[in-house]
Amino acid sequence: MSYRTNLFSKMVILILIMLIPVVLLYWYSNHKTTAVLRDELNRSNSNQLEFFQNQVNTHIELLSSWPNLLIHDPDIGSFRRIYADSNYFDLDAINLVKRIQNKLSIQESSSNWATKLYLYSPSLGRVVSERDARSYDKEALRENIISGWDVRKIQDGEDDRFMFSWITVSPYGIKDPANNAETIIKLEFDSDNIRDMLDKFKDDGRHDPFYFREETGVIYNRTSDRSLTNQLMEELSIHKLQDVDNRTVVIGNEPYMVNTVKSSTTGWYLVDYMPLSDILKPIHQSNMLFYSSMICLLLMSFGVAYLFYVQVQVPVKQLIRGFQRLKQEDYSVRIKPKGRNEFSFLSERFNLMVEQIQQLFEHVYLEQIHVREARLKQLQSQINPHFFYNCFSFITSMAKLKRMDAVVAMSHNLSRYYRYTTRQERDVVPLTEEIEFVSCYLEIQRMRMDRIHYKIDLSDEMLRQEVPPLIVQPLVENAVIHGIEADAEAGEIRVSGEKQGGVMVLVVEDDGQGMTQEAREALLNKLRGTMDQEMGCGLWNVNQRLQLRYGEQAGLDVTESELGGLRVTLSWPAEQEFLLENEG
């Protein structure tokens, strides 16, 4: 076996030695091809961006020449002289304004860009546009007169818009043109024109072009990925861009090839990018085909070993895992047989064995549950009041004495008492209902014995706890019967409780005759054992029911009370801790 293992290892090493040089040579060739392809793509992309940038610059330069042409128009010259000679419009002036507006409209319509032309006359403070002739604010005009193209943001938000404006003044070189110039012509267009060209440029096969100037903002195409574009601009702003620039930027572990061209007219950068994964996808596919072929060749070389592994080693491992899970008492484990051989036969027999064991355990578990439920019902049914006849004797006596108020009070408390005991079909009840039932019982006893007085002090959190019914009343009943009735001077009963850590602690104590230390120890020993005929069932039932519901951590304890009588303490896990423990 060792010889065969060594031979197999040598064959594997020999195959790897033969394949590694082939893979390294292919990798080197692929690396060189990818570098050449990236250089050619960068060159091609830069040429296309420069061509598009030249188109936009030509358009903008053509628009900037309009004011120079209009300055020399005869009608505009006549308009300047008329406004200099008179402050009032006459018919000739009105006709002249209409001709100027018509020329402005023709000039605006000569381009496929949406533009606006304005003719300002500082001498009269009037501005003429295609459809209007109105006054204007000279201070606002003075702020807008700058050299070259002025760019202002006119809309913030997801779709930023920018207004481009060009102003020509006549005569040239004059100081304070807003007051002293004869004529001022202003050309405006917004960034939607550039966005239209970006959309068309993108439809021609570009990935996601946009314009960018760091101190101004971004002009996106209408289907741009804004989030990715903003991340890209942050990376580009780290290093100063050249007039023509090519970079590789990594965003979110994805490399992008970025090409930029700066406009000599406006100073804006035209940027386009595309994921390298899209560019190199054919090469990656070729790589995948090559490496897949190598893997297939390797797998074919290991065919015999793989067949041995599947047919022998895998079934053995499945059987071992199955037995390990079975050892951990996981009886839901099953082994899926593969093929028709000796191991599939063993798997089927294993599954049959585990299924029979599981059925046996489920049957036993269900039987235990049924026995436990029957025992709970039996224990609960054994708790019956011992003062039935005393209550009716009291009612009879009070009726003879014509004490109808006492008869009504006793009947009312007795009806509430028996309604709770006879109609109790729930496994658990809120502790507040159990305490109301105890109050009815104590009121009945107080009517029979005037010396009885009681106090109930429980927190709101404890009253909201759900407990098995009839677990507090037997304790109070024992305090009355065995504590107070046995001592003519006794009469105080106290019921208190609080949450201590994750445990609910409820205490019932009296000032009766109490019990000796030996008697208390004997009583606790009987509570832990089985019930016999010499021992009453009340305390034993309460202790058993608490432990059946909450486990061994719950139960009953008997100690001496500071009142002089007996102190009986119930303890059980709080409901939240109990549920968490059961779920865990």
Secondary structure, DSSP 4 states (H G I P E B T S, - for coil): -HHHHHHHHHHHHHHHHHHHHHHHHHHHHHHHHHHHHHHHHHHHHHHHHHHHHHHHHHHHHHHHHHHHHHHT-HHHHHHHHHHHH-SS--HHHHHHHHHHHHHHHHHHHTSSS-EEEEEEETTTTEEE-SS-EEE--HHHHHHH--SS-EEEEEE-SSS-EEEEEEEEEESTT-SSHHHH-SEEEEEEEETHHHHHHHHHHHHTT-S--EEEETTTEEEE-TT--HHHHHHHHHHHTTSPPPSEEEEEEEETTEEEEEEEEE-TTT-PEEEEEEEHHHHSHHHHHHHHHHHHHHHHHHHHHTHHHHHHIIIIIHHHHHHHHHHHHHHTT-TT------SSSHHHHHHHHHHHHHHHHHHHHHHHHHHHHHHHHHHHHHHHHT---S-HHHHHHHHHHHHHTT-HHHHHHHHHHHHHHHHHHHS---S-EEHHHHHHHHHHHHHHHHHH-TT-EEEEEE-HHHHT-EE-SSSSHHHHHHIIIIIITT-TT--EEEEEEEEETTEEEEEEEESS----HHHHHHHHHHHHS---TTS-HHHHHHHHHHHHHH-TT-EEEEEE-TTSSEEEEEEEE-HHHHHHHHH-
